[in-house]
Amino acid sequence: MPLFSNTHTHTHRSSSPSLPTSYTSKPLKPQKPNSTLVPTNLPLPILVFSLLCFIFGLVGTILAVSALRRPRPVPVFRCGRSEDTFRAFYSKGDNGGGLVERPKLLGFVGIHTGFGSSDRRLALRETWFPSDPDGLLRLEQATGIAFRFVIGRSKNAKKTAELHKEMEKYKDFMVIDVEEDNLNLPYKSLAFFKAAFELFEADYYVKVDDVIYLRPDRLAILLAKERPHPLTYIGCMKKGPVITDPKMKWYEKSGHLIGNEYFLHAYGPIYVLSAEAVASLAAARNSSLQFEDV
């Protein structure tokens, strides 16, 4: 019996290698690369927080751009019915010449005076202060400093009429909107600085009492010096006893808190402030001011 009985009975097979069953006659489509799936459904708190951050950032950007594009306003401090009789005189007719609305000066000097101080003003006009408008203008042109007598207002009709006569004659006053009274002297100084800042663009503003005799040429040299700090005070410093007697003129109600002597403080009858210092002073709250020198 043959050993291989099935040798000639099986069918003939092709000698070519067999292909995998996945290969077909149809064209193969390219497979997409594997990618990580990102969830699209974010929690609601994260969406709200992202939206708020976007809104805040957008608003901040808009405000920053508008602030950069906005021009810086020029600070102008108003002081009620302030009046410069000298410039009012020269602005009439052809006398004005080249006067401008807010002249640029090295300094502006306000000589503080009162209704009962006509003799003091006369003494100054007979010494260093010019006694006519033309002389006052020449002094301003020579030194770069404008000079005016500074006075408030009065409800006394007789005093007001006498002052108007003096104004018409000399044209050297700056009238400020404050009641003229010894108790109002600190507020008069504030009103002066505000009015002077409004009417004159000066590098320095000088407050002087009508008992001071000035040398305008020396003052111009002093003001023309360069100073590193924009907030400048020029004046004298002093100490003094604290007045605790209610019957005396400068009675200090809070004397028990201060002691027997005031701390070192600025001398009030004459001092100089730079334009930046005057701007800060005019803008500051002053309801608690009692003495300007203290």
Salt bridges, closest charged atoms under 4 A:
ASP84 OD1 - ARG148 NE 2.78
GLU166 OE2 - ARG121 NE 2.81
GLU166 OE2 - ARG125 NH1 3.04
ASP172 OD2 - ARG125 NE 2.86
ASP177 OD1 - ARG81 NH2 3.40
ASP177 OD1 - ARG153 NE 3.79
GLU180 OE2 - LYS188 NZ 2.89
GLU198 OE2 - ARG78 NH1 3.53
ASP203 OD1 - LYS104 NZ 2.73
ASP209 OD1 - LYS207 NZ 2.95
ASP210 OD1 - ARG120 NH1 3.05
ASP217 OD2 - ARG215 NH2 3.09
GLU292 OE2 - LYS207 NZ 3.14
